[in-house]
């Protein structure tokens, strides 16, 4: 028994015919490739193709084979544990200096440089996205009857507007002398000027001939000559209930992310607060920096922004990044956040505007090498960090040798964990000619055998012969892709419709999805060679479609574990028994505990037996293997003997012709 220095469970497996040791299984596929977006270097669980697109982006030419293999696996009903590969030169777009922030964990640890805003994930996808932070802004745009002869308005200066016969102090945001338009903020909240009110300039007062709400007409440029109405982001921000209860005003902001390539607002975060401790009525944080970093699907907010412009004369809350307690506001002395704006060409615009630039998909776009892939797949080595059942080899790299190195790393994960199965297809170039060349069937067979024969012999790997032709609807083209996603998917589908210990092969369960054709359709003689080499043929039969026509693992030695259904049976049982074993850790090591454990395991094995997974079993967990010496070492020992049901691989049917008058009882047993 393995030596344990801390509490734990060791699962051992014994195959009496050839003595092979193995592990456990479920329905999650481990997978790694480059993507257009998404977290880098961490495991993300994906359940649907839509979620795959939303998290990592749709496929492009450089990652299409990988992406489509992953999508095929999901379509059979599997879930994916996905790692985005980090290739050389991968960088996040940013508002100041582009830098790599692999994932949210790194951002929370302070990675990101001196940037106000960063793209949520690395890649070119975020370049030219603009971030607008909009606060309440100016109050009104007043059209004057004429240009004043004295005290001509100037942006950033104080003035007075006579509203209904009462002088009201204002801050001038902008003055357009050509159109005689005056944009103002009233020092007193809630004041609204009307036609007939006047601009007091120390000389002859100038009448207001038109008055418009500034926010309802304000726009910002978003690129390509297009503009965005602030009102399309959300209604004018004002004061949150949290701030109002503390006699603080003008704390609300909206945040918008705009794709300037499409002139589309891709995200809106509304009714947030400049106060670091602001809460919604339900108690959640509405501090705009927190809301961005917790909720945005596009950006992180790191370093503080500065909203330019002049405040109301009564403002005392210039800093956007402070707690309500720091303002010390009272009913007698309320505090007003400064209303930030930028003055550009005498036109008041949004409070904060930043553009993301500099993001890259890597020095070689989305391509990667076998070393990059190995680093990513190694994240799946920790059996306690993540539970996986298949490790998908994915697509081919640029060369056969690089593809082999990647696939060997994939197999290494499965053989190291010993609780999952690696699924491997040939290198696409083994069957599909390059540069306009074509390969003969003999060449396809030889190259496929030579490539897959380099994969180590073990029962934790499935090798398949197929390269299939599929339609890539995202890029409106056809592609050759490996079928490792299909082979794992067939196992998933078989488990969903029947059980883990049923073979996924054959006409009843082995039909592949969406295969337009195969690059190489092996004949009977080819299939014989493949099967002897541990490779499961994938074949198209007339009238039956494309089918998995073998159920071998990559184990070369004769053994119960050289069949997929037996390997998956043991993985299923071992995982269930391991969970049951954890339930008795730290319990009393006596006959009661042992009998309970044996009964639990026996009950499950009896259920599998009834469902045609095993023919017989025996659970030994008593004083014979838990001797006083074992008990004194704080150990608990159980032995489980299983006779698995084997799948039918070879059928012989003999037809015998007899004379008319002969009795069948006379010839039965004589022939053959």
ABEGO torsion letter per residue (X at the ends): XBBBABBBBBBBBBBAAAGBBBBBBBABBBBBBBBABEBBGBBBBBABAAAAAAAAEBBBAAAAAAAAAAAAAAAAGBBBBBBBBBBBGBBBBBAABBBBBABAAAAAAGBGEBBABBBABBEAAABGBBBBBBBAEBABBBBBABBBABGBBBBGBBBBBBBGGBBBBBBBABBBAAAGBBBBBBABBGBBBBBGBBBBAGBBBBBBABBBBAAAABBBBAEGGBBBBAAAAEBBBBBBAAAAAAGBBGABBBBBBBBAAAGBBABBBBGBBABAABBBAAGBBABAAAAAAAABAABBBBBBBBBBEBBBAABABABABBBAAAAGBBAABBBBBBBBBBBBGGBBBBABBBBBBGBBAEAAEABBBAAAAAAAAAAAABAAABBBABBBAEBBBABAAAAAAAAAAAAAAAAAAGABBBBBBBBAAAABBBGGBBBBAAAAAAAAAAAAAABBBBAABBBBABBBBBBBAAAGBBBBBBAAAAAAAAAAAAAAABBAABBABEAAAABBBGBABBABBBBAAAAAAAAAAGBBBBBBBBGAEBBBABABBABABBBAAABAAAAAAAAAAAAAAAAAAAAABGBBBBAAAAAAAAAAAAAAAAAAAAAGABABBBBBBBAAABBAAAAAAGBBBBBBBBBBBBBBABBBBBBBBBBAABBAAAABGABX
